């Protein structure tokens, strides 16, 4: 009995790890039929928090306001050769980053063209821009690289976050006269 338990544990471990081999192909390499894979990396150029995002149904992580680009989620398959009309369905949820704002999440969805690429890349950079605009770029570069074909990295305005640049109701100077200050 003692010999079968460790053997059974090894067999169960092997069976559990076997499906992970399907995800082991390095990004940017051909999967089949002229397809390649790329990590997903979101860049959020807005003041809203992105709770979750999906590219053609594949989960792509989340991103804080004016953040992103430092993490990757594996993977999405795409054609090695770009062609006119190539696009992806992008779905994402947002809510206000302002602690006094609405915490309610709002779903967004749009079909977004994938910008022209000359060679396959290791990353699908997803740029969430103001007014609901989205850009998709397949590349080996990150935003901020001098040769990057997309927008620069997200940068918060100087007065961001706005709630830290206004007087709060906890400010003693706003207390009604005659009340003790804390």
DRENTIMAR-918628 format. One line per 3 residues: number of its first residue (from 1); their letters; for each residue x, y, z of N, C-alpha, C, O, CB. Coordinates in Angstrom, 1 decimal, padded with zeros to 4 digits. Glycine has a CB too. Layout:
BEGIN
NUM) A) X:Y:Z:X:Y:Z:X:Y:Z:X:Y:Z:X:Y:Z; ...
***
This chain:
BEGIN
1) XXX) 000.8:-001.2:000.0:000.0:000.0:000.0:000.9:001.3:000.0:000.5:002.2:-000.7:-000.9:000.0:001.2; 002.0:001.3:000.8:002.8:002.4:000.8:003.5:002.7:-000.5:003.7:003.9:-000.9:003.9:002.3:001.9; 003.8:001.7:-001.3:004.4:001.9:-002.6:003.4:002.5:-003.6:003.8:003.2:-004.5:005.0:000.6:-003.1
4) XXX) 002.1:002.1:-003.5:001.2:002.6:-004.5:000.8:004.1:-004.3:000.5:004.8:-005.3:000.0:001.7:-004.5; 000.8:004.5:-003.1:000.4:005.9:-002.8:001.4:006.9:-003.5:001.0:007.8:-004.2:000.3:006.2:-001.3; 002.8:006.7:-003.3:003.7:007.7:-003.9:003.6:007.5:-005.5:003.7:008.5:-006.2:005.1:007.4:-003.5
7) XXX) 003.4:006.3:-006.0:003.3:006.1:-007.4:002.1:006.8:-007.9:002.1:007.4:-009.0:003.3:004.6:-007.7; 001.0:006.7:-007.2:-000.3:007.3:-007.6:-000.1:008.9:-007.6:-000.6:009.6:-008.5:-001.4:006.9:-006.7; 000.6:009.4:-006.6:000.8:010.8:-006.5:001.7:011.3:-007.7:001.4:012.4:-008.2:001.5:011.2:-005.2
10) XXX) 002.7:010.6:-008.0:003.5:010.9:-009.2:002.7:010.9:-010.5:002.8:011.8:-011.3:004.7:010.0:-009.3; 001.8:009.9:-010.6:001.0:009.8:-011.8:000.0:011.0:-011.9:-000.2:011.6:-013.0:000.2:008.5:-011.8; -000.6:011.3:-010.8:-001.5:012.5:-010.7:-000.8:013.8:-011.0:-001.3:014.6:-011.7:-002.2:012.6:-009.4
13) XXX) 000.4:013.9:-010.5:001.2:015.1:-010.8:001.5:015.2:-012.3:001.4:016.3:-012.9:002.5:015.2:-009.9; 001.9:014.1:-012.9:002.3:014.1:-014.3:001.0:014.5:-015.1:001.1:015.3:-016.1:002.8:012.7:-014.7; -000.1:013.9:-014.8:-001.3:014.2:-015.5:-001.7:015.7:-015.3:-002.3:016.3:-016.3:-002.5:013.3:-015.0
16) XXX) -001.5:016.3:-014.2:-001.8:017.7:-014.0:-000.9:018.6:-014.7:-001.3:019.6:-015.2:-001.7:018.0:-012.5; 000.4:018.2:-014.9:001.4:019.1:-015.6:001.4:018.9:-017.1:001.8:019.8:-017.8:002.7:018.8:-015.0; 000.9:017.8:-017.6:000.9:017.5:-019.0:000.2:018.6:-019.8:000.7:019.0:-020.9:000.3:016.2:-019.3
19) XXX) -001.0:019.1:-019.5:-001.6:020.1:-020.3:-000.9:021.4:-020.3:-001.0:022.2:-021.3:-003.0:020.4:-019.7; 000.0:021.7:-019.4:000.8:022.9:-019.4:001.8:022.9:-020.5:002.2:024.0:-021.0:001.5:023.1:-018.1; 002.1:021.8:-021.1:003.0:021.7:-022.2:002.5:022.4:-023.4:003.2:022.8:-024.3:003.4:020.3:-022.5
22) XXX) 001.2:022.5:-023.5:000.5:023.1:-024.6:000.8:024.6:-024.6:000.7:025.3:-025.7:-001.0:022.9:-024.6; 001.1:025.2:-023.5:001.4:026.6:-023.4:002.9:026.9:-023.4:003.3:028.1:-023.2:000.8:027.2:-022.1; 003.7:025.9:-023.7:005.2:026.1:-023.6:005.8:026.7:-024.8:007.0:027.1:-024.7:005.8:024.8:-023.2
25) XXX) 005.1:026.9:-025.9:005.8:027.4:-027.1:006.1:028.9:-026.9:005.2:029.7:-026.5:004.9:027.3:-028.3; 007.4:029.3:-027.1:007.7:030.7:-026.9:006.9:031.6:-027.7:006.5:031.3:-028.9:009.2:030.9:-027.2; 006.6:032.8:-027.2:005.8:033.8:-028.0:006.6:034.2:-029.2:007.8:034.2:-029.3:005.4:035.0:-027.2
28) XXX) 005.8:034.5:-030.3:006.4:034.9:-031.5:006.7:033.8:-032.4:007.0:034.0:-033.6:007.7:035.7:-031.3; 006.7:032.5:-031.9:007.0:031.4:-032.8:005.7:030.9:-033.5:004.6:031.2:-033.0:007.6:030.3:-032.0; 005.9:030.2:-034.6:004.7:029.7:-035.3:004.1:028.6:-034.6:004.7:027.7:-034.1:005.2:029.2:-036.7
31) XXX) 002.7:028.6:-034.5:002.0:027.6:-033.9:001.5:026.6:-034.9:001.8:025.4:-034.8:000.8:028.1:-033.1; 000.8:027.0:-035.9:000.4:026.2:-037.0:-000.2:027.0:-038.1:-000.8:028.1:-037.8:-000.5:025.0:-036.6; -000.2:026.5:-039.3:-001.0:027.2:-040.4:-000.6:028.7:-040.5:-001.4:029.5:-040.9:-002.4:027.1:-040.2
34) XXX) 000.7:029.0:-040.3:001.1:030.4:-040.4:000.7:031.3:-039.3:000.7:032.5:-039.4:000.5:031.0:-041.7; 000.4:030.7:-038.1:000.0:031.5:-036.9:001.2:031.6:-036.0:002.1:030.8:-036.0:-001.2:030.9:-036.2; 001.2:032.7:-035.2:002.2:032.9:-034.2:001.5:033.3:-032.9:000.3:033.5:-032.9:003.2:034.1:-034.6
37) XXX) 002.2:033.3:-031.8:001.6:033.7:-030.5:002.3:035.0:-030.0:003.5:035.2:-030.3:001.7:032.6:-029.5; 001.5:035.7:-029.2:002.1:036.9:-028.5:001.5:037.1:-027.1:000.3:036.7:-026.9:001.8:038.2:-029.4; 002.3:037.6:-026.2:001.8:038.0:-024.9:000.9:039.2:-025.1:001.0:040.0:-026.1:002.9:038.3:-023.9
40) XXX) 000.0:039.4:-024.1:-000.9:040.6:-024.1:-000.4:041.6:-023.1:-000.1:041.2:-021.9:-002.4:040.2:-023.9; -000.2:042.8:-023.4:000.3:043.8:-022.5:-000.6:045.1:-022.6:-000.5:045.8:-023.6:001.8:044.2:-022.7; -001.4:045.4:-021.6:-002.2:046.6:-021.6:-001.5:047.9:-021.2:-000.6:047.9:-020.3:-003.4:046.4:-020.8
43) XXX) -001.8:049.0:-021.9:-001.4:050.3:-021.5:-002.7:051.2:-021.3:-003.5:051.3:-022.3:-000.4:050.9:-022.6; -002.8:051.8:-020.2:-004.0:052.5:-019.9:-003.7:054.0:-019.9:-003.0:054.5:-019.0:-004.6:052.1:-018.5; -004.2:054.7:-020.9:-003.9:056.2:-021.0:-005.1:057.0:-020.5:-005.3:058.2:-020.9:-003.6:056.5:-022.5
46) XXX) -005.9:056.4:-019.6:-007.1:057.1:-019.1:-007.0:057.2:-017.5:-006.2:056.6:-016.9:-008.4:056.4:-019.5; -007.9:058.0:-017.0:-008.1:058.1:-015.5:-008.9:057.0:-014.9:-009.1:057.0:-013.7:-008.6:059.4:-015.2; -009.4:056.1:-015.7:-010.3:055.0:-015.2:-009.5:053.8:-014.9:-008.4:053.5:-015.5:-011.4:054.7:-016.1
49) XXX) -009.9:052.9:-013.9:-009.3:051.7:-013.7:-009.9:050.6:-014.6:-011.1:050.6:-014.8:-009.5:051.2:-012.2; -009.0:049.8:-015.3:-009.5:048.7:-016.1:-009.4:047.5:-015.3:-008.4:047.0:-015.0:-008.7:048.6:-017.5; -010.6:046.9:-015.0:-010.7:045.7:-014.1:-010.2:044.5:-014.8:-009.5:043.6:-014.3:-012.1:045.6:-013.6
52) XXX) -010.7:044.3:-016.1:-010.3:043.2:-016.9:-010.5:043.5:-018.3:-011.3:044.4:-018.7:-011.2:041.9:-016.5; -009.7:042.8:-019.1:-009.8:043.0:-020.6:-009.7:041.6:-021.3:-009.0:040.7:-020.8:-008.8:044.0:-021.1; -010.3:041.6:-022.4:-010.3:040.3:-023.2:-010.0:040.7:-024.7:-010.6:041.7:-025.2:-011.7:039.6:-023.1
55) XXX) -009.2:039.9:-025.3:-008.9:040.1:-026.7:-009.4:038.8:-027.4:-008.8:037.8:-027.2:-007.4:040.4:-027.0; -010.4:038.9:-028.3:-011.0:037.8:-028.9:-011.3:036.7:-027.9:-011.0:035.5:-028.2:-010.1:037.2:-030.0; -011.8:037.0:-026.7:-012.1:036.1:-025.7:-011.0:035.7:-024.8:-011.3:035.0:-023.8:-012.7:034.9:-026.3
58) XXX) -009.8:036.0:-025.1:-008.6:035.6:-024.3:-008.4:036.7:-023.2:-008.2:037.9:-023.5:-007.4:035.5:-025.1; -008.3:036.3:-021.9:-008.1:037.2:-020.8:-006.8:037.9:-021.0:-005.8:037.3:-021.3:-008.3:036.5:-019.5; -006.8:039.3:-020.8:-005.5:040.0:-020.9:-005.1:040.8:-019.7:-004.2:041.7:-019.8:-005.7:040.9:-022.1
61) XXX) -005.7:040.5:-018.5:-005.2:041.2:-017.3:-006.0:042.4:-017.0:-007.2:042.5:-017.3:-003.8:041.6:-017.5; -005.4:043.4:-016.3:-006.0:044.6:-015.9:-005.0:045.7:-015.9:-003.8:045.5:-016.2:-006.7:044.5:-014.4; -005.4:047.0:-015.6:-004.5:048.1:-015.6:-005.0:049.2:-014.8:-006.2:049.6:-015.0:-004.1:048.5:-017.1
64) XXX) -004.2:049.8:-014.0:-004.6:051.0:-013.2:-004.5:052.2:-014.1:-004.0:052.2:-015.2:-003.6:051.2:-012.0; -005.1:053.3:-013.6:-005.1:054.5:-014.4:-003.7:055.0:-014.7:-002.9:055.0:-013.8:-005.9:055.6:-013.6; -003.5:055.4:-015.9:-002.2:055.9:-016.4:-001.1:054.9:-016.1:000.0:055.3:-015.8:-001.9:057.2:-015.8
67) XXX) -001.4:053.6:-016.3:-000.4:052.6:-016.0:-000.3:051.5:-017.1:-001.0:051.6:-018.1:-000.6:051.9:-014.7; 000.5:050.5:-016.8:000.5:049.4:-017.7:001.9:049.2:-018.4:002.8:050.0:-018.2:-000.5:049.5:-018.8; 002.0:048.2:-019.2:003.2:048.0:-020.0:004.2:047.1:-019.3:005.1:046.7:-020.0:003.7:049.2:-020.4
70) XXX) 004.1:046.9:-018.0:005.1:046.2:-017.3:004.8:044.7:-017.1:005.7:043.9:-016.8:005.4:046.8:-016.0; 003.6:044.3:-017.4:003.3:042.9:-017.2:002.7:042.3:-018.5:002.2:043.0:-019.4:002.2:042.8:-016.1; 002.8:041.0:-018.6:002.3:040.3:-019.7:001.3:039.2:-019.3:001.5:038.6:-018.2:003.4:039.7:-020.6
73) XXX) 000.4:038.9:-020.1:-000.5:037.8:-019.9:-000.4:036.9:-021.2:-000.5:037.4:-022.3:-002.0:038.2:-019.7; -000.2:035.6:-021.0:-000.1:034.7:-022.2:-001.4:034.2:-022.6:-002.3:034.0:-021.8:000.9:033.6:-021.8; -001.6:034.1:-023.7:-001.1:034.5:-025.0:-002.3:034.5:-026.0:-003.4:034.1:-025.6:-000.1:033.5:-025.6
76) XXX) -002.1:035.1:-027.1:-003.1:035.1:-028.2:-002.4:034.7:-029.5:-001.2:035.0:-029.7:-003.7:036.6:-028.3; -003.1:034.0:-030.3:-002.6:033.6:-031.6:-003.0:034.6:-032.6:-004.1:035.2:-032.6:-003.1:032.1:-032.0; -002.1:034.8:-033.6:-002.4:035.8:-034.7:-001.7:035.4:-035.9:-000.7:034.6:-035.8:-002.0:037.2:-034.2
79) XXX) -002.1:035.8:-037.1:-001.4:035.4:-038.3:000.0:036.0:-038.4:000.2:037.2:-038.1:-002.2:035.9:-039.6; 001.0:035.2:-038.8:002.3:035.7:-039.0:002.4:036.8:-040.0:003.3:037.7:-039.8:003.3:034.5:-039.4; 001.6:036.8:-041.0:001.6:037.8:-042.0:000.4:038.7:-041.8:-000.7:038.3:-041.8:001.7:037.2:-043.4
82) XXX) 000.6:040.0:-041.7:-000.5:041.0:-041.6:-001.2:041.0:-042.9:-000.7:040.9:-044.0:000.1:042.4:-041.2; -002.5:041.2:-042.8:-003.4:041.4:-044.0:-004.4:042.5:-043.7:-004.8:042.7:-042.6:-004.1:040.1:-044.4; -004.8:043.2:-044.7:-005.8:044.2:-044.6:-007.1:043.7:-044.0:-007.5:042.6:-044.3:-006.1:044.9:-046.0
85) XXX) -007.7:044.4:-043.1:-008.9:044.0:-042.4:-008.7:043.2:-041.2:-009.7:042.8:-040.5:-009.7:043.2:-043.4; -007.4:042.9:-040.8:-007.1:042.1:-039.6:-007.6:042.9:-038.4:-007.2:044.1:-038.2:-005.6:041.8:-039.5; -008.4:042.3:-037.5:-008.9:043.0:-036.4:-009.2:042.0:-035.2:-009.1:040.8:-035.4:-010.2:043.8:-036.7
88) XXX) -009.5:042.6:-034.1:-009.8:041.7:-032.9:-010.9:042.4:-032.1:-011.1:043.6:-032.1:-008.5:041.5:-032.0; -011.7:041.6:-031.4:-012.8:042.1:-030.6:-012.1:042.3:-029.2:-011.6:041.4:-028.6:-014.0:041.1:-030.5; -012.2:043.6:-028.7:-011.7:044.0:-027.4:-012.9:044.2:-026.5:-013.7:045.1:-026.8:-010.7:045.2:-027.5
91) XXX) -012.9:043.6:-025.3:-013.9:043.8:-024.3:-013.2:044.2:-023.0:-012.2:043.6:-022.7:-014.8:042.6:-024.1; -013.7:045.2:-022.3:-013.0:045.6:-021.1:-014.0:046.3:-020.2:-015.1:046.8:-020.6:-011.9:046.5:-021.3; -013.7:046.2:-018.9:-014.6:046.9:-017.9:-013.8:048.0:-017.2:-012.6:047.9:-017.0:-015.1:045.9:-016.8
94) XXX) -014.4:049.1:-016.9:-013.8:050.2:-016.3:-014.7:050.7:-015.1:-015.9:050.5:-015.1:-013.6:051.4:-017.3; -014.0:051.4:-014.2:-014.7:052.1:-013.1:-013.8:053.3:-012.8:-012.7:053.4:-013.2:-015.0:051.3:-011.9; -014.4:054.3:-012.1:-013.7:055.5:-011.7:-012.5:055.1:-010.8:-012.7:054.3:-009.9:-014.6:056.5:-011.1
97) XXX) -011.4:055.7:-011.0:-010.3:055.6:-010.0:-010.4:056.5:-008.8:-009.7:056.3:-007.8:-008.9:055.9:-010.8; -011.3:057.5:-008.9:-011.6:058.4:-007.8:-012.3:057.7:-006.7:-013.3:057.1:-006.9:-012.4:059.6:-008.3; -011.7:057.7:-005.5:-012.4:057.0:-004.4:-013.8:057.5:-004.1:-014.6:056.8:-003.5:-011.5:057.1:-003.1
100) XXX) -014.1:058.8:-004.5:-015.4:059.3:-004.3:-016.3:059.1:-005.5:-017.5:059.3:-005.5:-015.3:060.8:-004.0; -015.7:058.5:-006.6:-016.5:058.2:-007.8:-017.3:056.9:-007.7:-017.2:056.2:-006.6:-015.6:058.2:-009.0; -018.0:056.6:-008.7:-018.8:055.4:-008.7:-017.9:054.2:-008.9:-017.1:054.1:-009.8:-019.8:055.4:-009.9
103) XXX) -018.1:053.2:-008.0:-017.3:051.9:-008.1:-017.9:051.0:-009.1:-017.3:049.9:-009.4:-017.2:051.3:-006.7; -019.0:051.3:-009.7:-019.7:050.5:-010.6:-018.9:050.3:-011.9:-018.4:051.2:-012.5:-021.1:051.0:-010.9; -018.8:049.0:-012.3:-018.0:048.7:-013.5:-018.9:048.8:-014.7:-020.1:048.5:-014.7:-017.4:047.2:-013.4
106) XXX) -018.3:049.3:-015.8:-019.0:049.5:-017.0:-018.3:048.7:-018.1:-017.1:048.8:-018.2:-019.1:051.0:-017.5; -019.0:047.9:-018.8:-018.5:047.0:-019.9:-018.4:047.9:-021.2:-019.3:048.7:-021.5:-019.3:045.8:-020.1; -017.3:047.7:-021.9:-017.1:048.3:-023.2:-016.7:047.2:-024.2:-016.1:046.2:-023.8:-016.0:049.4:-023.2
109) XXX) -017.1:047.3:-025.5:-016.7:046.4:-026.5:-016.6:047.1:-027.8:-017.4:047.9:-028.2:-017.7:045.2:-026.5; -015.5:046.7:-028.6:-015.4:047.2:-029.9:-014.5:046.3:-030.7:-013.6:045.6:-030.2:-014.9:048.7:-029.9; -014.7:046.3:-032.0:-013.8:045.6:-033.0:-012.7:046.6:-033.3:-013.0:047.7:-033.8:-014.6:045.1:-034.3
112) XXX) -011.5:046.2:-033.1:-010.4:047.2:-033.3:-009.4:046.6:-034.4:-009.0:045.4:-034.3:-009.6:047.4:-032.0; -009.0:047.4:-035.4:-008.1:046.9:-036.3:-006.7:046.7:-035.7:-006.3:047.5:-034.8:-007.9:047.9:-037.5; -006.0:045.6:-036.1:-004.6:045.4:-035.6:-003.8:046.2:-036.6:-003.8:045.9:-037.8:-004.3:043.9:-035.6
115) XXX) -002.9:047.0:-036.1:-002.1:047.9:-036.9:-001.1:047.0:-037.7:-000.6:046.0:-037.2:-001.4:049.0:-036.1; -000.7:047.5:-038.9:000.2:046.8:-039.8:001.5:046.5:-039.1:002.1:047.3:-038.4:000.5:047.7:-041.0; 002.0:045.2:-039.3:003.3:044.8:-038.8:004.0:044.1:-039.9:003.4:043.4:-040.7:003.1:043.9:-037.5
118) XXX) 005.3:044.3:-040.0:006.1:043.8:-041.1:006.6:042.4:-040.7:006.9:041.6:-041.6:007.3:044.7:-041.4; 006.8:042.1:-039.4:007.2:040.8:-039.0:006.5:040.5:-037.7:006.0:041.3:-037.0:008.8:040.8:-038.7; 006.5:039.2:-037.3:005.8:038.8:-036.1:006.5:039.3:-034.9:007.7:039.6:-034.9:005.6:037.2:-036.0
121) XXX) 005.7:039.6:-033.9:006.3:040.1:-032.6:005.9:039.3:-031.4:005.0:038.4:-031.5:005.8:041.6:-032.4; 006.5:039.5:-030.3:006.3:038.7:-029.1:005.2:039.3:-028.2:004.7:038.6:-027.3:007.5:038.6:-028.3; 004.7:040.5:-028.5:003.7:041.1:-027.7:002.6:041.8:-028.5:002.9:042.5:-029.5:004.4:042.1:-026.7
124) XXX) 001.4:041.7:-028.0:000.3:042.5:-028.5:000.1:043.6:-027.5:-000.5:043.3:-026.4:-001.1:041.6:-028.7; 000.5:044.8:-027.8:000.3:045.9:-026.9:-001.1:046.5:-027.2:-001.4:046.8:-028.3:001.4:047.0:-027.1; -001.9:046.7:-026.1:-003.2:047.2:-026.2:-003.2:048.5:-025.5:-003.1:048.6:-024.3:-004.2:046.2:-025.5
127) XXX) -003.4:049.6:-026.3:-003.5:050.9:-025.7:-004.9:051.4:-025.6:-005.6:051.5:-026.6:-002.7:051.9:-026.7; -005.3:051.7:-024.3:-006.6:052.2:-024.1:-006.5:053.7:-024.0:-005.8:054.2:-023.0:-007.3:051.6:-022.7; -007.0:054.4:-024.9:-006.9:055.9:-025.0:-008.2:056.6:-024.6:-009.2:056.0:-024.5:-006.5:056.3:-026.5
130) XXX) -008.1:057.9:-024.4:-009.3:058.7:-024.0:-010.4:058.5:-025.0:-010.2:058.2:-026.2:-009.0:060.2:-023.8; -011.6:058.7:-024.6:-012.8:058.7:-025.4:-013.1:057.3:-026.0:-013.6:057.2:-027.1:-012.7:059.7:-026.5; -012.7:056.2:-025.3:-013.0:054.9:-025.7:-012.2:054.4:-026.9:-012.5:053.3:-027.5:-014.4:054.8:-026.1
133) XXX) -011.1:055.1:-027.3:-010.3:054.6:-028.4:-009.4:053.5:-028.0:-008.9:053.6:-026.8:-009.5:055.8:-029.0; -009.1:052.6:-028.8:-008.2:051.5:-028.5:-007.3:051.3:-029.7:-007.7:051.3:-030.9:-009.0:050.2:-028.2; -006.0:051.0:-029.5:-005.0:050.6:-030.5:-004.4:049.3:-030.2:-004.1:049.0:-029.0:-003.9:051.8:-030.7
136) XXX) -004.2:048.5:-031.2:-003.6:047.2:-031.1:-002.3:047.1:-031.9:-002.4:047.3:-033.1:-004.6:046.0:-031.5; -001.2:046.8:-031.3:000.1:046.8:-032.0:000.8:045.5:-031.7:001.0:045.2:-030.5:001.0:048.0:-031.7; 001.2:044.7:-032.7:002.0:043.5:-032.5:003.5:043.9:-032.8:003.8:044.4:-033.8:001.6:042.3:-033.4
139) XXX) 004.3:043.7:-031.8:005.7:044.2:-031.9:006.6:043.5:-030.9:006.1:042.8:-030.0:005.7:045.7:-031.6; 007.9:043.7:-031.0:008.9:043.3:-030.1:009.3:044.4:-029.2:010.2:044.2:-028.3:010.1:042.7:-030.8; 008.8:045.6:-029.4:009.2:046.8:-028.6:008.1:047.2:-027.6:006.9:046.8:-027.7:009.5:048.0:-029.6
142) XXX) 008.5:048.0:-026.6:007.6:048.5:-025.6:007.4:050.0:-025.9:008.2:050.7:-026.5:008.1:048.3:-024.2; 006.2:050.5:-025.4:006.0:052.0:-025.5:007.2:052.7:-024.8:007.6:052.2:-023.7:004.6:052.4:-024.9; 007.7:053.7:-025.3:008.8:054.4:-024.8:010.1:054.1:-025.5:011.1:054.9:-025.4:009.0:054.0:-023.3
145) XXX) 010.2:053.0:-026.3:011.3:052.7:-027.1:011.3:053.7:-028.3:010.3:054.0:-028.8:011.4:051.2:-027.6; 012.5:054.3:-028.7:012.5:055.3:-029.7:011.9:054.8:-031.0:011.4:055.6:-031.8:013.9:055.7:-030.0; 011.9:053.5:-031.3:011.4:053.0:-032.6:010.0:052.4:-032.4:009.5:051.9:-033.4:012.3:051.9:-033.1
148) XXX) 009.4:052.6:-031.3:008.0:052.0:-031.1:007.1:052.7:-032.0:007.0:054.0:-032.0:007.6:052.2:-029.6; 006.2:052.0:-032.7:005.3:052.6:-033.7:004.0:053.2:-033.1:003.2:053.8:-033.8:004.9:051.6:-034.7; 003.8:052.9:-031.8:002.6:053.4:-031.2:002.7:054.6:-030.3:003.8:055.3:-030.3:001.9:052.3:-030.4
151) XXX) 001.7:054.9:-029.4:001.8:056.0:-028.5:002.9:055.8:-027.5:003.4:054.7:-027.2:000.5:056.2:-027.8; 003.3:057.0:-026.9:004.3:056.9:-025.8:003.7:056.2:-024.6:002.5:056.0:-024.5:004.9:058.3:-025.4; 004.5:055.9:-023.6:003.9:055.2:-022.4:002.8:056.2:-021.7:002.9:057.4:-021.9:005.0:054.9:-021.3
154) XXX) 001.9:055.6:-021.0:000.9:056.5:-020.4:001.6:057.4:-019.4:002.5:057.0:-018.7:-000.2:055.6:-019.6; 001.1:058.6:-019.3:001.6:059.6:-018.3:000.5:060.4:-017.7:-000.3:061.0:-018.4:002.6:060.6:-019.0; 000.4:060.3:-016.4:-000.7:061.0:-015.7:-000.5:062.5:-015.8:000.7:063.0:-015.8:-000.8:060.6:-014.2
157) XXX) -001.6:063.3:-015.9:-001.4:064.8:-015.9:-000.8:065.2:-014.6:-000.9:064.5:-013.6:-002.8:065.4:-016.1; -000.2:066.4:-014.6:000.4:066.9:-013.3:-000.5:067.0:-012.1:000.0:066.8:-011.0:001.1:068.2:-013.6; -001.8:067.2:-012.4:-002.7:067.3:-011.2:-003.4:066.0:-010.9:-004.5:066.0:-010.3:-003.8:068.4:-011.6
160) XXX) -002.8:064.9:-011.4:-003.4:063.6:-011.1:-002.9:063.0:-009.8:-001.7:063.2:-009.5:-003.1:062.6:-012.2; -003.6:062.4:-009.0:-005.1:062.2:-009.0:-005.8:063.5:-008.6:-005.3:064.1:-007.6:-005.6:061.0:-008.2; -006.9:063.9:-009.2:-007.5:065.1:-008.9:-008.0:065.3:-007.4:-008.0:066.4:-006.9:-008.7:065.3:-009.8
163) XXX) -008.4:064.2:-006.8:-008.9:064.2:-005.4:-007.8:064.5:-004.4:-008.1:064.9:-003.3:-009.6:062.9:-005.1; -006.5:064.4:-004.8:-005.4:064.7:-003.9:-005.0:066.2:-004.1:-004.1:066.7:-003.4:-004.2:063.8:-004.2; -005.5:066.9:-005.1:-005.2:068.3:-005.4:-006.3:069.2:-005.0:-006.3:070.4:-005.4:-004.8:068.4:-006.8
166) XXX) -007.3:068.8:-004.3:-008.4:069.6:-003.8:-008.5:069.5:-002.3:-008.0:068.5:-001.8:-009.7:069.3:-004.5; -009.1:070.5:-001.7:-009.2:070.4:-000.2:-010.2:069.4:000.1:-011.3:069.3:-000.5:-009.6:071.8:000.4; -009.9:068.5:001.1:-010.8:067.5:001.5:-011.8:068.0:002.6:-011.5:069.0:003.2:-010.0:066.3:002.0
169) XXX) -012.8:067.3:002.8:-013.8:067.6:003.9:-013.2:067.4:005.3:-013.7:067.8:006.3:-015.1:066.9:003.7; -012.0:066.6:005.3:-011.3:066.4:006.5:-010.3:067.5:006.8:-009.6:067.4:007.8:-010.7:065.0:006.5; -010.2:068.5:006.0:-009.2:069.5:006.2:-009.8:070.4:007.3:-010.9:070.9:007.2:-009.1:070.4:004.8
172) XXX) -008.9:070.6:008.4:-009.4:071.4:009.5:-009.8:072.8:009.1:-010.7:073.4:009.8:-008.3:071.5:010.6; -009.2:073.4:008.1:-009.6:074.7:007.7:-011.0:074.8:007.2:-011.6:075.9:007.1:-008.7:075.3:006.7; -011.6:073.7:006.9:-013.0:073.6:006.3:-014.0:073.3:007.4:-015.2:073.3:007.2:-013.1:072.6:005.2
175) XXX) -013.6:073.0:008.7:-014.5:072.7:009.7:-015.3:073.9:010.1:-014.8:075.0:010.1:-013.7:072.1:011.0; -016.6:073.7:010.5:-017.4:074.8:010.9:-016.8:075.5:012.1:-016.2:074.8:012.9:-018.9:074.3:011.2; -017.0:076.8:012.3:-016.5:077.5:013.4:-017.0:076.9:014.7:-018.2:076.5:014.8:-016.8:079.0:013.4
178) XXX) -016.1:076.9:015.7:-016.5:076.4:017.1:-016.3:074.9:017.3:-016.4:074.4:018.4:-018.0:076.7:017.3; -016.0:074.1:016.2:-015.8:072.7:016.4:-014.3:072.5:016.6:-013.5:073.2:016.1:-016.3:071.9:015.1; -014.0:071.5:017.5:-012.6:071.2:017.8:-011.9:070.6:016.5:-012.5:069.9:015.8:-012.4:070.3:019.0
181) XX) -010.6:071.0:016.4:-009.9:070.4:015.3:-009.3:069.1:015.8:-008.9:069.0:016.9:-008.8:071.3:014.8; -009.2:068.1:014.9:-008.6:066.8:015.3:-007.2:066.7:014.8:-006.5:065.6:015.1:-009.4:065.6:014.7
***
